[in-house]
């Protein structure tokens, strides 16, 4: 089943997100050991829930994420947010860095990713164990509905140019190339999709 992310999911979410961090070769991975960084990301997720229940700010705050759960295990996760939120979505992680003895000015993500006036699909990961079951497609569909409910008719994402299979998947569901950008030294294509005006599929 698909549901909103919650505090109890923090560790599992962080572990799944690690695949994205590694693929992007984020510079902070060279400064903080994997186990510690996973712990800190999970801490930021949990604090976003515990300390800001009404309006979680963090990139991976619970109102920004959905999970696909199978038999109590997180089989997939996806996060998204309005592009206008991008300037402050990583502020909670600064607090976690400071609490753990690191420079609060270090950043997990250093480049601007979202384009103006869009809902940005920040991340989507499916547990290897559950791939090929349509979980990614289900999460993408649900994220479309989150964007529409928030008043956005355009959803965007970035796909690594070195990953043509991912681009093929996104293209098959309506995403089109809008631009090329560089994130963490990697070339990406920014893809956008215009969403329908109906909310009939909202559960």
Residue, then its C-alpha position, 0 to 999 in steps of 0.5 A: x500500500x502507498x501511504x505518507x512517510x512517517x517518523x518510524x520509517x526514517x532509518x529505512x528511508x535513509x538506507x534507500x536514499x543512499x543509492x541516490x547519494x552514491x549515484x550522484x557522488x555527493x561530496x559530503x560522502x567523502x567527509x562523513x562515513x556512510x553509517x554516520x551520514x545515514x544516521x544523520x539523514x534519518x535523524x533529520x527525517x525524524x526531527x522534521x516529524x517530531x519538531x515541525x509536525x504542522x509544516x515539516x520543512x526538510x527535503x525528506x520531511x514526512x509531508x513531502x514523502x510517500x512510501x510503498x509498504x509491503x508486509x511492514x517493509x518499505x519497498x519504495x519511497x518518493x519525495x517531492x516539493x514545490x520549487x518555491x520551497x527549494x531555498x530552505x528545504x535543507x535547513x534542518x540538516x544544518x542543525x543535525x550537522x551542528x549537533x553531530x560536531x560537523x560544520x553546519x555550512x556543509x551541504x548534502x546537495x549544493x546545486x539548484x535542482x528545481x525549475x520555477x513554477x513546478x512540482x519537483x520530483x526530488x527522489x524515487x527509489x525502489x528496494x532492489x528486492x521489490x523491483x519489477x513489480x510496478x512499485x515505481x510507477x505507482x509512486x510516480x502516479x501518486x506523486x502526480x496527484x500530490x502535485x495536482x492537489x498542491x496546485x501544480x500542473x507541471x512536474x519536473x525531475x532530473x535524470x542522469x545523462x548516463x542513465x538512458x534507461x531511466x530517461x526512456x521510462x520517464x519519456x514513456x509516461x509523458x516527460x519531455x526534455x526541458x534543459x540540461x544542467x550539472x549536479x555534483x559534476x554530473x550532466x543531467x537532463x531536466x525533464x518536465x511533464x504537464x499533468x491533467x487537470x483532473x483529480x479523479x484518481x486521487x484516493 
